[in-house]
Amino acid sequence: MTDASAVDRNESDGASGRRPDRLRTWNRKLHYYLGLYFLLFLWLFSVSGLLLNHSKWAMGQFWNDRKETVAERSIRAPNAPDDAGIAAELMRQLAIVGEVSDLRRDSTGKFDFQVVKPGHVFRVAAEPAAGRASVTEIELNAWGVMDALHKFTGVRMDRPNEQRDWLLTRLWSLAMDALALGLVILVASGLYLWWRLRQKRIGGLVAIALGVAGCGFFIYGFGLLR
């Protein structure tokens, strides 16, 4: 007769043996699919980061090659209670989308503001009482769009009370949060995969030590730990 306790131990060992296998399988899938999903995002930030780090490569190309046009447009006087509402109404009339900034009004009733989106800048000088607006459009080429995408958040760090007005900007910021979180998970899953390969542990430890030392050198050198 089979010992019941021995059967229980075997079943328990089998279940515990399957658990690490399932964990490895799901971790490997997570690592693969996250990497594939973020592939284009990572390439985008890598290329745009190179442009920022070596601005001479493209700075002259996208700014000197910009297209700047000025157009006089007819408008209707906005019926809005505040400056943000007035800007939003004028943008609808002028068919402009993007993030609004630099709202200004003078004593004569002129209303100026700027709208920014990657690759485009619109400067609007409106005279609602006269029913006209001057729209200056600055259009950048693909290099300018790449540069803007690396830095574009829709809000300024020196203006903490600013809100993102454009839906696409809010979605972009969520995508960047997802990218940051995804990279943390990607690195953690990669560490797990590496640790499972016993023959690679020594080389991996050396690589991690060098990475920590290199990063720590710059963190200390830039004064973040002082």
C-alpha contacts under 8 A as a table, 3 or more apart, distances in Angstrom:
res1	aa1	res2	aa2	distance
2	T	6	A	7.62
2	T	7	V	7.48
3	D	6	A	5.26
3	D	7	V	6.50
4	A	7	V	5.10
4	A	8	D	6.24
5	S	8	D	5.00
5	S	9	R	6.17
6	A	9	R	5.04
6	A	10	N	6.17
7	V	10	N	5.07
7	V	11	E	6.14
8	D	11	E	5.18
8	D	12	S	6.04
9	R	12	S	5.01
9	R	13	D	6.01
10	N	13	D	5.04
10	N	14	G	6.04
11	E	14	G	5.00
11	E	15	A	6.13
12	S	15	A	5.16
12	S	16	S	6.13
13	D	16	S	5.12
13	D	17	G	5.88
14	G	17	G	4.96
14	G	18	R	6.17
15	A	18	R	5.12
15	A	19	R	6.34
16	S	19	R	5.20
16	S	20	P	7.21
17	G	20	P	6.17
17	G	21	D	6.98
18	R	21	D	5.08
18	R	22	R	6.23
19	R	22	R	5.18
19	R	23	L	6.18
20	P	23	L	4.89
20	P	24	R	6.02
21	D	24	R	5.15
21	D	25	T	6.14
22	R	25	T	5.01
22	R	26	W	6.12
23	L	26	W	5.28
23	L	27	N	5.91
24	R	27	N	5.06
24	R	28	R	5.98
24	R	193	L	7.63
25	T	28	R	5.22
25	T	29	K	6.25
26	W	29	K	5.08
26	W	30	L	6.01
27	N	30	L	5.04
27	N	31	H	6.07
27	N	189	S	6.02
27	N	193	L	7.80
28	R	31	H	5.07
28	R	32	Y	6.17
28	R	189	S	7.44
28	R	193	L	7.32
29	K	32	Y	5.14
29	K	33	Y	6.00
30	L	33	Y	5.41
30	L	34	L	5.81
30	L	186	L	7.81
30	L	189	S	7.59
31	H	34	L	5.48
31	H	35	G	6.10
31	H	186	L	5.65
31	H	189	S	5.94
31	H	190	G	6.85
32	Y	35	G	5.26
32	Y	36	L	6.29
33	Y	36	L	5.01
33	Y	37	Y	5.98
34	L	37	Y	5.06
34	L	38	F	6.10
34	L	182	G	6.86
34	L	186	L	6.79
35	G	38	F	5.36
35	G	39	L	5.90
35	G	186	L	7.13
36	L	39	L	5.04
37	Y	40	L	7.53
38	F	41	F	5.18
38	F	42	L	6.01
38	F	179	L	6.94
38	F	182	G	8.00
39	L	42	L	5.31
39	L	43	W	6.30
40	L	43	W	5.03
40	L	44	L	6.00
41	F	44	L	5.06
41	F	45	F	6.27
41	F	179	L	7.75
42	L	45	F	5.22
42	L	46	S	5.96
43	W	46	S	4.96
43	W	47	V	6.06
44	L	47	V	5.42
44	L	48	S	6.07
44	L	146	M	7.53
45	F	48	S	5.12
45	F	49	G	5.63
45	F	150	H	6.11
46	S	49	G	5.04
46	S	50	L	6.26
47	V	50	L	5.15
47	V	51	L	6.47
47	V	146	M	7.93
48	S	51	L	4.99
48	S	52	L	6.32
48	S	146	M	5.47
48	S	147	D	5.54
48	S	149	L	7.69
48	S	150	H	5.95
49	G	52	L	5.06
49	G	53	N	6.09
49	G	147	D	7.98
49	G	150	H	6.98
50	L	53	N	5.03
50	L	54	H	5.93
51	L	54	H	5.11
51	L	55	S	5.30
51	L	57	W	6.71
51	L	58	A	6.52
51	L	147	D	6.91
52	L	55	S	5.15
52	L	147	D	6.95
54	H	57	W	5.87
54	H	58	A	7.92
55	S	58	A	5.79
55	S	59	M	5.22
56	K	59	M	5.42
56	K	60	G	6.83
57	W	60	G	7.60
57	W	61	Q	7.75
58	A	61	Q	4.83
58	A	62	F	6.23
58	A	143	W	6.61
59	M	62	F	5.72
59	M	63	W	6.11
59	M	64	N	7.91
60	G	63	W	5.49
60	G	64	N	5.26
60	G	65	D	7.47
61	Q	64	N	5.84
61	Q	65	D	5.82
61	Q	143	W	7.36
62	F	65	D	5.29
62	F	66	R	6.16
62	F	140	L	5.91
62	F	141	N	5.62
62	F	142	A	7.45
62	F	143	W	5.46
62	F	144	G	5.10
63	W	66	R	5.25
63	W	140	L	6.77
63	W	144	G	7.16
65	D	140	L	7.19
65	D	141	N	7.36
66	R	138	I	6.61
66	R	139	E	5.62
66	R	140	L	4.81
66	R	141	N	6.77
67	K	137	E	7.88
67	K	138	I	5.66
67	K	139	E	5.06
67	K	140	L	6.60
68	E	136	T	6.98
68	E	137	E	5.60
68	E	138	I	4.48
68	E	139	E	6.39
69	T	136	T	5.70
69	T	137	E	5.32
69	T	138	I	6.69
70	V	134	S	6.85
70	V	135	V	5.62
70	V	136	T	4.39
70	V	137	E	6.37
71	A	134	S	5.77
71	A	135	V	5.29
71	A	136	T	6.54
72	E	132	R	7.01
72	E	133	A	5.84
72	E	134	S	4.62
72	E	135	V	6.36
73	R	94	L	7.73
73	R	132	R	5.63
73	R	133	A	5.21
73	R	134	S	6.22
73	R	135	V	7.28
74	S	131	G	5.76
74	S	132	R	4.45
74	S	133	A	6.30
75	I	90	L	7.41
75	I	93	Q	6.79
75	I	94	L	7.80
75	I	128	P	7.01
75	I	131	G	4.88
75	I	132	R	5.17
75	I	133	A	6.65
76	R	93	Q	7.97
76	R	128	P	6.71
76	R	131	G	5.55
76	R	132	R	7.84
77	A	128	P	4.73
77	A	129	A	6.38
77	A	131	G	6.33
78	P	86	I	5.73
78	P	89	E	6.12
78	P	90	L	6.89
78	P	128	P	7.15
79	N	86	I	7.12
80	A	83	D	7.65
80	A	85	G	5.20
80	A	86	I	5.32
80	A	89	E	7.65
81	P	85	G	6.56
81	P	86	I	7.50
82	D	85	G	5.35
82	D	86	I	6.28
83	D	86	I	4.98
83	D	87	A	6.15
83	D	103	L	7.12
84	A	87	A	5.17
84	A	88	A	6.18
84	A	103	L	7.88
85	G	88	A	5.04
85	G	89	E	6.15
86	I	89	E	5.17
86	I	90	L	6.19
87	A	90	L	5.14
87	A	91	M	6.08
87	A	100	V	7.70
87	A	103	L	7.94
87	A	113	F	7.27
88	A	91	M	5.11
88	A	92	R	6.37
89	E	92	R	5.19
89	E	93	Q	6.40
90	L	93	Q	5.03
90	L	94	L	6.06
91	M	94	L	5.03
91	M	95	A	5.70
91	M	96	I	4.94
91	M	97	V	6.75
92	R	95	A	5.05
92	R	96	I	6.48
93	Q	96	I	7.96
96	I	115	V	7.80
96	I	122	F	8.00
97	V	115	V	7.29
97	V	117	K	7.63
97	V	166	W	7.34
98	G	115	V	5.53
98	G	116	V	5.25
98	G	117	K	4.93
98	G	165	D	7.66
98	G	166	W	5.70
98	G	169	T	7.98
99	E	115	V	5.27
99	E	116	V	5.17
99	E	117	K	6.39
99	E	154	G	5.83
99	E	164	R	6.82
99	E	165	D	5.80
99	E	166	W	5.70
99	E	169	T	7.72
100	V	103	L	7.77
100	V	113	F	7.06
100	V	114	Q	5.75
100	V	115	V	4.56
100	V	116	V	6.63
100	V	165	D	7.01
101	S	113	F	6.17
101	S	114	Q	5.28
101	S	115	V	6.29
101	S	116	V	7.89
102	D	112	D	7.67
102	D	113	F	5.25
102	D	114	Q	5.88
103	L	111	F	7.41
103	L	112	D	5.81
103	L	113	F	4.37
103	L	114	Q	7.07
104	R	111	F	5.82
104	R	112	D	5.12
104	R	113	F	6.22
105	R	109	G	6.43
105	R	110	K	5.68
105	R	111	F	4.56
105	R	112	D	6.34
106	D	109	G	5.67
106	D	110	K	5.65
106	D	111	F	6.88
107	S	110	K	7.44
109	G	127	E	6.68
109	G	128	P	7.44
109	G	129	A	7.41
110	K	125	A	7.06
110	K	126	A	5.77
110	K	127	E	4.83
110	K	128	P	7.13
111	F	125	A	6.00
111	F	126	A	5.07
111	F	127	E	6.33
111	F	128	P	7.64
112	D	123	R	7.44
112	D	124	V	5.52
112	D	125	A	4.46
112	D	126	A	5.99
113	F	123	R	6.09
113	F	124	V	5.46
113	F	125	A	6.84
114	Q	121	V	7.18
114	Q	122	F	5.61
114	Q	123	R	4.53
114	Q	124	V	6.09
115	V	121	V	5.88
115	V	122	F	4.99
115	V	123	R	6.48
115	V	124	V	8.00
116	V	120	H	6.01
116	V	121	V	4.68
116	V	122	F	6.36
117	K	120	H	5.32
117	K	121	V	6.50
118	P	144	G	7.57
118	P	145	V	5.12
118	P	146	M	7.94
118	P	148	A	5.22
118	P	149	L	6.19
118	P	152	F	7.10
119	G	139	E	5.83
119	G	140	L	4.81
119	G	141	N	6.68
119	G	142	A	7.44
119	G	144	G	5.60
119	G	145	V	4.43
119	G	148	A	6.82
120	H	137	E	7.07
120	H	138	I	5.64
120	H	139	E	4.75
120	H	140	L	6.24
121	V	137	E	5.82
121	V	138	I	5.07
121	V	139	E	6.71
122	F	135	V	6.63
122	F	136	T	5.64
122	F	137	E	4.64
122	F	138	I	6.42
123	R	135	V	5.74
123	R	136	T	5.04
123	R	137	E	6.55
124	V	133	A	6.70
124	V	134	S	5.84
124	V	135	V	4.66
124	V	136	T	6.46
125	A	133	A	5.52
125	A	134	S	5.13
125	A	135	V	6.48
126	A	132	R	6.14
126	A	133	A	4.04
126	A	134	S	6.28
127	E	130	A	5.46
127	E	131	G	6.12
127	E	132	R	5.52
127	E	133	A	5.84
128	P	131	G	4.89
128	P	132	R	6.38
128	P	133	A	7.64
140	L	143	W	7.54
140	L	144	G	5.24
140	L	145	V	6.80
141	N	144	G	5.34
141	N	145	V	6.51
142	A	145	V	5.00
142	A	146	M	6.22
143	W	146	M	5.13
143	W	147	D	6.22
144	G	147	D	5.07
144	G	148	A	6.12
145	V	148	A	5.09
145	V	149	L	6.10
146	M	149	L	5.23
146	M	150	H	6.60
147	D	150	H	5.57
147	D	151	K	6.96
148	A	151	K	5.35
148	A	152	F	5.35
149	L	152	F	5.18
153	T	156	R	7.64
153	T	169	T	6.83
153	T	172	W	7.83
153	T	173	S	6.49
154	G	164	R	5.71
154	G	165	D	7.95
154	G	169	T	6.11
155	V	159	R	7.30
155	V	160	P	7.94
155	V	162	E	5.96
155	V	163	Q	6.67
155	V	164	R	6.36
156	R	159	R	5.29
156	R	160	P	7.08
156	R	162	E	7.29
157	M	160	P	6.04
159	R	162	E	5.76
164	R	167	L	7.74
164	R	169	T	6.67
164	R	170	R	6.35
165	D	169	T	7.67
165	D	170	R	7.95
166	W	169	T	5.34
166	W	170	R	6.60
167	L	170	R	5.15
167	L	171	L	6.30
168	L	171	L	5.07
168	L	172	W	6.05
169	T	172	W	4.89
169	T	173	S	6.13
170	R	173	S	5.16
170	R	174	L	6.29
171	L	174	L	5.07
171	L	175	A	6.17
172	W	175	A	4.98
172	W	176	M	6.27
173	S	176	M	5.05
173	S	177	D	6.27
174	L	177	D	5.03
174	L	178	A	6.16
175	A	178	A	4.98
175	A	179	L	6.10
176	M	179	L	4.88
176	M	180	A	6.19
177	D	180	A	5.19
177	D	181	L	6.20
178	A	181	L	5.13
178	A	182	G	5.76
179	L	182	G	4.91
179	L	183	L	6.07
180	A	183	L	5.26
180	A	184	V	6.52
181	L	184	V	5.16
181	L	185	I	6.40
182	G	185	I	5.06
182	G	186	L	5.91
183	L	186	L	4.79
183	L	187	V	6.03
184	V	187	V	5.31
184	V	188	A	6.19
185	I	188	A	5.01
185	I	189	S	6.02
186	L	189	S	5.22
186	L	190	G	6.07
187	V	190	G	4.94
187	V	191	L	6.16
188	A	191	L	5.09
188	A	192	Y	6.39
189	S	192	Y	5.05
189	S	193	L	6.24
190	G	193	L	5.05
190	G	194	W	6.07
191	L	194	W	5.05
191	L	195	W	6.06
192	Y	195	W	5.12
192	Y	196	R	6.35
193	L	196	R	5.33
193	L	197	L	6.92
194	W	197	L	5.41
194	W	198	R	7.97
194	W	200	K	6.89
194	W	201	R	7.00
194	W	204	G	7.35
195	W	198	R	6.45
195	W	200	K	7.68
195	W	201	R	6.21
197	L	200	K	5.49
197	L	201	R	6.68
198	R	201	R	5.38
199	Q	202	I	7.41
200	K	203	G	5.61
200	K	204	G	6.04
201	R	204	G	5.01
201	R	205	L	6.03
202	I	205	L	5.15
202	I	206	V	6.34
203	G	206	V	5.15
203	G	207	A	6.30
204	G	207	A	5.03
204	G	208	I	6.12
205	L	208	I	5.07
205	L	209	A	6.03
206	V	209	A	5.11
206	V	210	L	6.19
207	A	210	L	5.17
207	A	211	G	6.13
208	I	211	G	5.01
208	I	212	V	6.06
209	A	212	V	5.17
209	A	213	A	6.04
210	L	213	A	5.07
210	L	214	G	6.02
211	G	214	G	5.13
211	G	215	C	6.05
212	V	215	C	5.22
212	V	216	G	5.82
213	A	216	G	5.07
213	A	217	F	6.04
214	G	217	F	5.16
214	G	218	F	6.71
215	C	218	F	5.40
215	C	219	I	6.20
216	G	219	I	4.97
216	G	220	Y	5.95
217	F	220	Y	5.34
217	F	221	G	5.85
218	F	221	G	4.78
218	F	222	F	5.87
219	I	222	F	5.38
219	I	223	G	6.47
219	I	224	L	5.52
219	I	225	L	6.67
220	Y	223	G	5.11
220	Y	224	L	5.79
220	Y	225	L	5.33
220	Y	226	R	6.93
221	G	224	L	7.67
223	G	226	R	5.21
